Amino acid sequence: MSTQVRSRAAREAHLERVQGMLTDAVSALVTGEDWNRALTFAARFRSRSFRNTMLIYTAHAAAYEAGRVPEPTPTYVAGFRQWLTLGRHVVKGQTGYPILAPVTARFASTTPSDPTSWRRLASGEKPPRGETVKARLIGLKPAHVWDVSQTAGDPIDELPRPVLLQGEAPAGLWDGLADQITAHGYELRLVSSAAALGGANGLTDFLTREVSVRMDMDDSAQSKSLCHELGHVLLHAPSTANDDVAPSANAAMHRGIAEVEAESISLVVHAAHGVDTSAYTIPYVSTWAARVPGKTAVEVVQATAERVRTTALGILDQLDTPQIGNGDPPGLERGIPAPRRSTPTVDHAVRHETGLGL
């Protein structure tokens, strides 16, 4: 057996092991509390796909139990050579956390609107003038990241964290969410109490294109409800012009999926602002997930998790508000060549499209 064949077999075996670890991690999400903890963690590492946050979560927990890292939760994670660009190095003996990284290739076309016209470019091949070039996902490969506590070297700057009083909403969050709702052609209505909404905290009417939120709640509850309704607007409208996030067929078939998605989006957005919504979110998500016929809790997670992360990330990208870090070490700029030989960095558009952030 040639060295190349052995190397490929070893890589495929490792990839299969990582996929198995991912399945085990997702299968552990069986309660609303677990779901809340997973999404809150994902909010802190939102530059990564939901699948990779779960792999990082379980690997770091194992490292903590084994005494290899000092804290139960990671702070910043990055690749081996990414840490070198920040003047830090992985400490000898520390094991990286396995993740799934995208394998991409360049494709070119003279008529981009024709799906059959795209051809794959060879390594180093330059397309003729006038052709459109795009990077596309062609597979997965195992990769590794390390937490900052597994490294040594130059100090890492601490990012500012939002500090909120109980019941207070993050500055600018309500206005930013409201602007996104109206930008999608919905009118925002403020009502006096839940009685006007049939007992609900908020309501989205797709026929009249109105979003209503009750105002007899504290500020953080109002912003949470507003973000919940924005989740419905983005994911559950009967038709949408947003090609990046198409309406969910599962959500259309059962309200339970739609409610889990909308509330989970609100959780991630607020967690990224340092707001804990678990007191409301845990029982809400648990109740609705249990009402989805023919689906286990694991299947509900698998059907919603990446859509939740992608949609929440899109909302956060449009907000001009103080937010906690996204899991990347401060100062790390993806796309800058690392010392020595390294794999070309996948551009943000591909990472966002595939949900496979490195």
C-alpha positions as semicolon CSV with decimal commas, in nm:
position;residue;x (nm);y (nm);z (nm)
1;M;0,000;0,000;0,000
2;S;0,144;0,336;-0,101
3;T;0,211;0,616;0,147
4;Q;-0,055;0,831;-0,024
5;V;-0,320;0,559;0,008
6;R;-0,232;0,499;0,375
7;S;-0,248;0,872;0,445
8;R;-0,589;0,901;0,281
9;A;-0,723;0,600;0,473
10;A;-0,596;0,745;0,801
11;R;-0,757;1,079;0,723
12;E;-1,091;0,917;0,642
13;A;-1,078;0,709;0,960
14;H;-1,007;1,022;1,165
15;L;-1,290;1,206;0,992
16;E;-1,525;0,921;1,076
17;R;-1,419;0,937;1,442
18;V;-1,483;1,311;1,455
19;Q;-1,826;1,262;1,297
20;G;-1,899;1,003;1,565
21;M;-1,796;1,247;1,838
22;L;-2,030;1,504;1,687
23;T;-2,322;1,261;1,684
24;D;-2,259;1,179;2,051
25;A;-2,244;1,550;2,142
26;V;-2,572;1,631;1,968
27;S;-2,739;1,322;2,118
28;A;-2,662;1,460;2,464
29;L;-2,893;1,759;2,407
30;V;-3,207;1,608;2,552
31;T;-3,349;1,885;2,773
32;G;-3,427;2,252;2,740
33;E;-3,145;2,326;2,985
34;D;-2,895;2,140;2,766
35;W;-3,022;2,329;2,460
36;N;-2,985;2,661;2,640
37;R;-2,631;2,576;2,751
38;A;-2,531;2,465;2,401
39;L;-2,666;2,777;2,231
40;T;-2,517;3,008;2,493
41;F;-2,181;2,842;2,431
42;A;-2,234;2,873;2,054
43;A;-2,300;3,246;2,097
44;R;-1,957;3,285;2,256
45;F;-1,794;3,096;1,966
46;R;-2,022;3,215;1,687
47;S;-1,744;3,232;1,428
48;R;-1,768;2,850;1,429
49;S;-2,045;2,628;1,299
50;F;-2,282;2,474;1,553
51;R;-2,128;2,136;1,482
52;N;-1,779;2,263;1,557
53;T;-1,887;2,443;1,875
54;M;-2,024;2,112;2,002
55;L;-1,696;1,938;1,921
56;I;-1,499;2,213;2,098
57;Y;-1,738;2,202;2,395
58;T;-1,700;1,827;2,451
59;A;-1,324;1,818;2,386
60;H;-1,257;2,104;2,629
61;A;-1,477;1,941;2,893
62;A;-1,273;1,623;2,860
63;A;-0,948;1,820;2,883
64;Y;-1,075;1,996;3,197
65;E;-1,176;1,667;3,360
66;A;-0,830;1,529;3,280
67;G;-0,666;1,835;3,439
68;R;-0,505;1,958;3,116
69;V;-0,679;2,299;3,121
70;P;-0,758;2,518;3,425
71;E;-1,113;2,634;3,345
72;P;-1,427;2,437;3,251
73;T;-1,506;2,668;2,958
74;P;-1,266;2,775;2,681
75;T;-1,198;3,144;2,622
76;Y;-1,045;3,180;2,275
77;V;-0,963;2,904;2,029
78;A;-0,747;2,910;1,717
79;G;-0,538;2,683;1,497
80;F;-0,174;2,595;1,567
81;R;-0,029;2,840;1,316
82;Q;-0,295;3,102;1,389
83;W;-0,162;3,118;1,746
84;L;0,188;3,169;1,604
85;T;0,070;3,482;1,420
86;L;-0,030;3,623;1,762
87;G;0,307;3,548;1,917
88;R;0,188;3,244;2,108
89;H;0,264;2,873;2,074
90;V;0,092;2,554;2,179
91;V;0,246;2,413;2,496
92;K;0,417;2,078;2,447
93;G;0,189;1,789;2,539
94;Q;-0,138;1,976;2,483
95;T;-0,383;1,798;2,252
96;G;-0,588;1,998;2,003
97;Y;-0,966;1,988;1,983
98;P;-1,087;1,814;1,664
99;I;-1,319;2,009;1,435
100;L;-1,454;1,963;1,083
101;A;-1,300;2,203;0,833
102;P;-1,427;2,269;0,481
103;V;-1,239;2,151;0,174
104;T;-1,304;2,391;-0,111
105;A;-1,215;2,419;-0,476
106;R;-1,237;2,701;-0,729
107;F;-1,497;2,684;-1,005
108;A;-1,530;2,914;-1,305
109;S;-1,808;2,994;-1,550
110;T;-1,879;3,231;-1,838
111;T;-2,254;3,205;-1,766
112;P;-2,293;3,196;-1,385
113;S;-2,674;3,174;-1,404
114;D;-2,643;2,830;-1,568
115;P;-2,570;2,572;-1,293
116;T;-2,428;2,326;-1,547
117;S;-2,172;2,573;-1,681
118;W;-1,937;2,572;-1,383
119;R;-1,607;2,388;-1,425
120;R;-1,349;2,313;-1,160
121;L;-1,017;2,490;-1,195
122;A;-0,696;2,298;-1,151
123;S;-0,453;2,403;-0,880
124;G;-0,285;2,726;-0,988
125;E;-0,499;2,755;-1,302
126;K;-0,595;3,109;-1,397
127;P;-0,940;3,151;-1,553
128;P;-0,973;3,335;-1,886
129;R;-1,078;3,698;-1,871
130;G;-1,453;3,741;-1,829
131;E;-1,514;3,423;-1,631
132;T;-1,668;3,435;-1,284
133;V;-1,483;3,240;-1,015
134;K;-1,632;3,103;-0,693
135;A;-1,508;2,876;-0,417
136;R;-1,734;2,582;-0,343
137;L;-1,743;2,321;-0,071
138;I;-1,635;1,979;-0,201
139;G;-1,583;1,791;0,125
140;L;-1,469;1,793;0,487
141;K;-1,140;1,730;0,656
142;P;-1,037;1,695;1,020
143;A;-0,856;1,992;1,172
144;H;-0,764;2,102;1,525
145;V;-0,786;2,413;1,739
146;W;-0,639;2,491;2,083
147;D;-0,773;2,706;2,366
148;V;-0,563;3,001;2,480
149;S;-0,501;2,819;2,810
150;Q;-0,312;2,553;2,611
151;T;-0,072;2,814;2,472
152;A;0,206;3,039;2,603
153;G;0,363;3,358;2,476
154;D;0,255;3,717;2,427
155;P;-0,042;3,835;2,636
156;I;-0,389;3,837;2,482
157;D;-0,597;4,153;2,502
158;E;-0,928;4,122;2,685
159;L;-1,234;4,235;2,493
160;P;-1,482;4,460;2,677
161;R;-1,796;4,281;2,796
162;P;-2,141;4,439;2,814
163;V;-2,249;4,500;3,174
164;L;-2,624;4,517;3,232
165;L;-2,851;4,582;3,525
166;Q;-3,129;4,330;3,583
167;G;-3,416;4,392;3,344
168;E;-3,214;4,634;3,134
169;A;-3,178;4,580;2,760
170;P;-2,841;4,633;2,585
171;A;-2,804;4,986;2,455
172;G;-2,923;5,013;2,096
173;L;-3,050;4,655;2,073
174;W;-3,422;4,738;2,052
175;D;-3,367;5,000;1,783
176;G;-3,137;4,772;1,585
177;L;-3,385;4,484;1,590
178;A;-3,675;4,714;1,506
179;D;-3,484;4,853;1,207
180;Q;-3,431;4,500;1,072
181;I;-3,801;4,419;1,108
182;T;-3,911;4,732;0,923
183;A;-3,641;4,677;0,658
184;H;-3,822;4,352;0,570
185;G;-4,144;4,543;0,511
186;Y;-4,317;4,479;0,844
187;E;-4,485;4,745;1,057
188;L;-4,398;4,739;1,427
189;R;-4,692;4,776;1,668
190;L;-4,653;4,835;2,042
191;V;-4,950;4,709;2,244
192;S;-5,038;4,772;2,606
193;S;-5,060;4,415;2,735
194;A;-5,071;4,045;2,654
195;A;-5,450;4,061;2,643
196;A;-5,426;4,244;2,310
197;L;-5,220;3,955;2,170
198;G;-5,426;3,665;2,298
199;G;-5,190;3,610;2,590
200;A;-4,866;3,620;2,390
201;N;-4,568;3,847;2,448
202;G;-4,532;3,912;2,077
203;L;-4,702;3,823;1,752
204;T;-4,612;3,823;1,382
205;D;-4,893;3,850;1,130
206;F;-4,766;3,749;0,786
207;L;-5,089;3,855;0,611
208;T;-5,093;4,212;0,738
209;R;-4,713;4,219;0,768
210;E;-4,726;4,344;1,124
211;V;-4,511;4,259;1,427
212;S;-4,664;4,335;1,766
213;V;-4,489;4,337;2,105
214;R;-4,646;4,401;2,446
215;M;-4,495;4,689;2,641
216;D;-4,593;4,595;2,999
217;M;-4,264;4,401;3,045
218;D;-3,914;4,512;3,144
219;D;-3,679;4,627;2,870
220;S;-3,486;4,300;2,833
221;A;-3,808;4,099;2,801
222;Q;-3,931;4,338;2,532
223;S;-3,609;4,309;2,332
224;K;-3,617;3,929;2,372
225;S;-3,973;3,916;2,236
226;L;-3,886;4,154;1,954
227;C;-3,591;3,936;1,850
228;H;-3,813;3,626;1,870
229;E;-4,055;3,785;1,624
230;L;-3,766;3,891;1,397
231;G;-3,670;3,523;1,389
232;H;-4,019;3,441;1,261
233;V;-3,992;3,716;0,999
234;L;-3,659;3,584;0,870
235;L;-3,734;3,212;0,878
236;H;-4,105;3,144;0,870
237;A;-4,273;3,382;0,628
238;P;-4,472;3,190;0,361
239;S;-4,234;3,328;0,100
240;T;-3,912;3,525;0,124
241;A;-3,670;3,698;-0,109
242;N;-3,381;3,603;0,119
243;D;-3,205;3,320;-0,063
244;D;-2,953;3,275;0,218
245;V;-3,215;3,162;0,469
246;A;-3,511;2,993;0,302
247;P;-3,832;2,914;0,493
248;S;-3,815;2,586;0,680
249;A;-4,046;2,315;0,549
250;N;-4,041;2,153;0,893
251;A;-4,138;2,482;1,055
252;A;-4,422;2,527;0,808
253;M;-4,552;2,179;0,891
254;H;-4,540;2,222;1,266
255;R;-4,545;2,529;1,485
256;G;-4,324;2,360;1,745
257;I;-4,021;2,377;1,513
258;A;-4,092;2,742;1,433
259;E;-4,117;2,837;1,800
260;V;-3,798;2,650;1,892
261;E;-3,613;2,828;1,610
262;A;-3,744;3,177;1,690
263;E;-3,679;3,152;2,065
264;S;-3,337;2,999;2,010
265;I;-3,239;3,283;1,775
266;S;-3,337;3,530;2,047
267;L;-3,129;3,336;2,300
268;V;-2,816;3,346;2,080
269;V;-2,852;3,716;1,997
270;H;-2,901;3,808;2,362
271;A;-2,624;3,576;2,484
272;A;-2,391;3,758;2,245
273;H;-2,482;4,073;2,439
274;G;-2,426;3,915;2,781
275;V;-2,799;3,871;2,853
276;D;-2,920;3,545;3,011
277;T;-3,268;3,454;2,885
278;S;-3,265;3,099;3,025
279;A;-3,538;3,155;3,285
280;Y;-3,785;3,207;3,001
281;T;-3,619;3,015;2,719
282;I;-3,566;2,676;2,888
283;P;-3,932;2,600;2,965
284;Y;-4,046;2,764;2,640
285;V;-3,819;2,556;2,418
286;S;-3,879;2,238;2,616
287;T;-4,255;2,276;2,587
288;W;-4,261;2,340;2,214
289;A;-3,997;2,078;2,127
290;A;-4,204;1,816;2,309
291;R;-4,501;1,902;2,087
292;V;-4,327;1,814;1,760
293;P;-4,488;1,487;1,650
294;G;-4,270;1,203;1,531
295;K;-3,942;1,375;1,627
296;T;-3,707;1,311;1,915
297;A;-3,526;1,592;2,094
298;V;-3,210;1,504;1,900
299;E;-3,395;1,530;1,568
300;V;-3,533;1,872;1,667
301;V;-3,178;1,988;1,745
302;Q;-3,044;1,856;1,415
303;A;-3,328;2,019;1,223
304;T;-3,283;2,364;1,378
305;A;-2,934;2,423;1,518
306;E;-2,744;2,546;1,212
307;R;-3,039;2,752;1,084
308;V;-3,057;2,916;1,426
309;R;-2,685;2,994;1,431
310;T;-2,676;3,128;1,076
311;T;-2,983;3,348;1,122
312;A;-2,864;3,483;1,458
313;L;-2,523;3,559;1,308
314;G;-2,692;3,756;1,029
315;I;-2,886;3,960;1,286
316;L;-2,575;4,027;1,495
317;D;-2,375;4,135;1,190
318;Q;-2,625;4,415;1,129
319;L;-2,632;4,542;1,489
320;D;-2,412;4,832;1,597
321;T;-2,408;4,725;1,961
322;P;-2,140;4,623;2,215
323;Q;-2,112;4,244;2,196
324;I;-1,897;3,979;2,361
325;G;-1,622;3,817;2,153
326;N;-1,690;3,547;1,895
327;G;-1,427;3,299;2,016
328;D;-1,144;3,420;1,794
329;P;-0,846;3,563;1,984
330;P;-0,830;3,946;1,964
331;G;-0,597;4,050;1,686
332;L;-0,645;3,736;1,478
333;E;-0,724;3,826;1,119
334;R;-0,822;3,531;0,907
335;G;-0,673;3,537;0,562
336;I;-0,332;3,668;0,670
337;P;-0,064;3,411;0,581
338;A;0,067;3,225;0,884
339;P;0,435;3,143;0,937
340;R;0,557;2,838;0,748
341;R;0,338;2,626;0,523
342;S;-0,036;2,647;0,588
343;T;-0,366;2,567;0,424
344;P;-0,520;2,861;0,233
345;T;-0,788;3,031;0,439
346;V;-1,146;2,990;0,320
347;D;-1,309;3,328;0,265
348;H;-1,592;3,446;0,494
349;A;-1,861;3,399;0,230
350;V;-1,783;3,029;0,195
351;R;-1,763;2,979;0,571
352;H;-2,096;3,155;0,618
353;E;-2,261;2,966;0,331
354;T;-2,149;2,621;0,446
355;G;-2,177;2,674;0,819
356;L;-1,833;2,521;0,857
357;G;-1,629;2,800;1,010
358;L;-1,272;2,690;1,075
